[in-house]
Amino acid sequence: MTPSPVFGCDMLPRRFSIQLQVRSLNSLVGSTFESHLRLNLLTKETVLVVGLGEVGRPMFELLEESGKFDIYGYDLEKEKMDFLKDQQLPSKMDIMHICLPCTNQKKFVNTTVGYIRKFSPRLTIVNSTVPPETTINISKKCDGCLVAYSPIRGVHKSLDHMKWEIKRWTKFVGGTNAEASEAAHAHFGEQH
């Protein structure tokens, strides 16, 4: 399976662009994600960031600051979740960002698939640096789920610096199929 084309969409904060939303909807005609995007013009998506370390915490903060999502965070290290103040995780998410270190591809794939089964997101975006075919392996194991890859670029100096780096660089996305690519592109477009 060959990944879909890559789309660029920067994450610089600016006013919401109706034009971008309409263009995204027009390109999704006939997809199952289209009806969800039309509904989201009036409602907020639930977004979960899994892994609240050097990449996940800045990603969480940027998504939260956009004001366009109901944002949740999750980390196995409870002290990394202290800033969340008694959040109650919904059992189902619209979008899930994976921001975990990948030292072993098989373990990373199995861990990610476990989170997909637990939270049932419509779209999972892997923001971690991973070996080739990792997102394809995740997609195969979760039977039809939408999975996209969107690596974070930047220097890991501090949380504030990483937040600045995420805003600075163009955000590239590539899905395991066209629908996953379009859904990830639309999601990052909503942050404007």
N, C-alpha and C positions, 0 to 999 in steps of 0.2 A: 504494500500500500504506500503510495507516494503522498507526502503531506501537501496540503493545499497551498496556494500562493500566500505570500506574506503581505500583510497590510501594515502601513505605518500610521500611528495615531499618537501624537504627543499628549502628555498629561499636564501641560501648563494650565494653571487655573485661569479661566476666562469665562465670560458669560455663556450660558447654555446656547448651543447653536441648533435652532430648529432645522436649518438647512441640512446639517449633518445627520440629524435624526431621520428626516424625510428621505435623504439619499440612502441611508442604511435600510429603511423600510422598503424602499423601491427595489433594492438589490436582493431582498429576502422574499420576494413574491413566491408564494408556493411553499415556503418552508414552514416547519412547525414552530419555529421561533418567532415568526412574524406576528402572530396573534398575541403572544406574550409582550412583544415590544410595543404594540399598539396600546395594550392595557397599561403598560408602564409609563405612558405619557401622563397618567393620572395617579399612579401609585409608585411607591418606592420598592426596589428590589431588595431582598434580604441577601446580604453578602457576608460570607465567613472567610476570615483569614486564618489559616492553619499554620502555626509557627510564628511566634511574636518576637523573633530575635532581630538580627542586624538588617534583614530585608523585610520581614513581616510587620514589625512594629511601624516603620515608616510608611509602608504600604497601607496599613490599617489607618494611620493618622490622615493620610492624603484622601483616602476614600471617605472617611468621616467628615473631614473639612469640606468636601464637595457638597455635603448636605443632600445628596441625591439618593442615598442608600440607607437602609437600616443595617448597620454594620455590627458584626460580632467578631470576637477573637477567641482563639483556642490555642493552648500550648500545654504540653505535658508538664513543663516546669511551672508550677503554680505561681511562683513569685513573678514570672513574666506576665501574669494575668492580674496582678494586684490593681493596676490602674483601671480595670474594667468595672469595678464596684458592683458586685452581685448581679451580673448579667444572667439572664435565663436564655439558654440556647434553644431556638426552635428546633423541632425534629427534622425540618426540611428547609433547605436553602435554595435560592435561585442561582447564585453564583458562589463558587468556592475557589479561593486563591490558595495554592499550596506554596509555602515559603519555608521549606524544610531543607536541611543540608542533604546532599546525596553522596554518600561514600560507597554505597553498594546498590547497583541498579535494581537487582531483584528485590531487595528489602524495601527500597524506595517505592517501587511499583506496588508491592503488596500493601505497604502502609497507606499509600494514596488510595488504592482500591478500597481498603478498609474504611477510610474517611468518606469515600463516595457512597458506600453502602450505608454508613451510619447517618449521613446528612442528606442523601438523595438530591444533590444539586442538578439543575438542568445543564449547567456548564461548569467544568473544572478547568482552571487556568493554572498551569505549572509555571511559577516564577523562578524556580530554582535552576541552578546550572546543573544540567543532566547530560548523560551520554546520548548519542543518537539512538533513535527508536524508542526512547523511554515513554513518550506520550502515546505512541502507537501501541506499545505493550500494555499501557494502562487502559486504553480504549478497548483493546481485545478482551481484557479480563473483566471489564464492567459491562460488556454486552450492549453496545449501542449508545452508551453515554457520550456526551459531547466533551471532548478534551482538546485543549489548545496549549501551546507552549509560548510563553512570552518572557524571555529572560530579563532579569534586572541587570542593568549595566551601571557601573560606578565603583568608586573606591570606598571600602568599608572602614572609614575613619571613626565615625560616630553616628548615632541615630539621626541627628540633625543634618549632618553632611550627606548621609545616604538619602534622606528625604529630598534634599536639594538636588542630588544626582538623579533621582527618579524623575523629578520635574524637568531637569535639564535635557535628558536624552529622549530621542524619539522612541516610543514604545512599539516594538515590532511584535506581531502575533502570527502564529501559524497553527492551524488546526489539523486534526487527523482526518478531517474531511471539510468540504466547503462550508457546510452548515456550522461547524465548530469555529472555523475561521471568521465567518461573518458575525456569529454571535459574540465572539471575543472582541472583534473590531467595534461592534455596536456598544458593548459594555464600556470599553475604554472611551469611546466617543461621548458617552453619557456623563463623563466626569468634567466636561467643559462647562 
